[in-house]
């Protein structure tokens, strides 16, 4: 039985972009699970230098934010797959933006954990 490999994995730059995105997502997921699993106090989700803490929430609010970012990444990946067959340049753009979103998700996770 043959496994269906997405067509964007046939080009090396797209494979590298997708791999780096996957590593960043997996890293943020591991970081979040390891640091946020037993918290009972509210999390600082947003703070400002001038006004201080703006937005407090619990771990479900954090996971909602994280899943929203993950949904954007999955959508970009699927759009990159569709555009690979029609317009290859757009698949490069979608997967490059995907890498930036994955890195942003990792940074957001690290900042929320660092602030708490």
N, C-alpha and C positions, 0 to 999 in steps of 0.2 A: 504494500500500500504506500502510495506516494503522498507526502505532506505538501499542502498548497503553500508555497512561499510567496509573500507579496512581491509584486513586480518591482517595487522601488528598492528592494534589497539586492537587485541585480547590478546596480551601479554602486561603485565603491564610495563616492562622496556621500550619497544618500544613506548608505549603510552606516557610515561613520557618524553622520548627523543623528540618525535614529538611535544608534548605540550610545552616544554621549547623552542624549535626552533620556534614554532609559536608565542610564547610570545615575543621572541627577535625580530622577523620580524615585528610584529605588533607595538612593541615599537619604533623601528627605523623608521617605516613608519609614525607613529604619530609625532615623534620628527621632522622628515624632513618636514612634511606638516605644522606643527605649526611654525617652524622657517624660512623656506625658501620660503614661499608663496608670499611674496611681495618684494623680492629683485630685484634691478635693476642694481646693480654693480657686477663686476666679482667676482667669488668665488675663494678662494685659495684652490686648490684641492691637491696640493703637495708642501711641503716645506722641506728644508734640513737645518740642523744646520749650516753647513759650507758655503753653497751657498745662502741660503735664499729661496725665493719663486721660484719654478721651473715650476709649471704648474698652469695656470689660466684658468677658464672656467665659463660658466654660469650655470643656474639651469638645463638646458637640458643635459649638460654634466654630472652633478651629477646624474640625474635620469637615464641616460644611464648606469653609473657605478652601481647604485643601482639595476636596472633591470637585469643587467648581473649577479650580485650576487644572486638575487632572482631566476633567471633561473637555476643556478647551484644547488640551494637548492631544487627546484622542481624536477630537474633531479635526484638528490640523493634520494629524497623521492620515486620517481617512480621506481628507481633501487632497493631500499630497499623493495618495495612492490613485485617486480618480484622475487627477491632473497629469499623472505620469503617462497615462495612455493618450491624453489629448494634447497637453502643452507641458513639456518637460521642465521648462524654466520655472513655471509656477510651482511644480513639485519641489524644486530646490528652494524656492522662496518659502513655501509652507513649512518645510522641514527645518530651515534655518530659523524661522520664527518659533518653531516648536522647541528648538534647543534653547532659545532665549527665554521662552516661557518656563521650561523645565528648570533652568538656572534661577529664574526669578522665584519659582516655587520653593526651591531649595533655600534660597536666601531668606524668604519670608519665614520658612520653618525655623531656620537658625536664629532669626531675630526674635521671633515669638518665644522660643525656648530660652534664648539669652536674656530676654527681659523678665522672665519669670524665674 
